[in-house]
Amino acid sequence: MIDETGGTLFKYFLSYLQSMITFDTAKAVSENDIIDKENLDTFSLLAHASRCLQNDNLEQAVRYINQLEGMPRKIASDWLKEARLLLETRQAAFVLSSHASGNGLGALF
């Protein structure tokens, strides 16, 4: 794979070929299963993140994508930034909604 410093045209070509012949390596895991982070490669991380997104678990997908290194991390950095912003916005909306509900209930009593 290509690291942060880039690589030769031959490395990019080999990386492209590898991405074409790689199969989905993510196993169906529940939230309670333990995954060994040391044995995850780029394609495994992307497969797990994809599976999390299919299950509407954006937070876990961000965790997987955050573990990418090198050029894949650089490429995914915009998505990662937007996903974090979305998670922060959801959390702020939840807090505001809870505060409004609490004030509404407080006015009743």
Secondary structure, 3 states (H helix, E strand, C coil): CCECCECCHHHHHHHHHHHHHCCCCCCCCCCCCCCCHHHCCHHHHHHHHHHHHHCCCHHHHHHHHHCCCCHHHHHHHHHHHHHHHHHHHHHHHHHHHHHHHHHHHHHHC
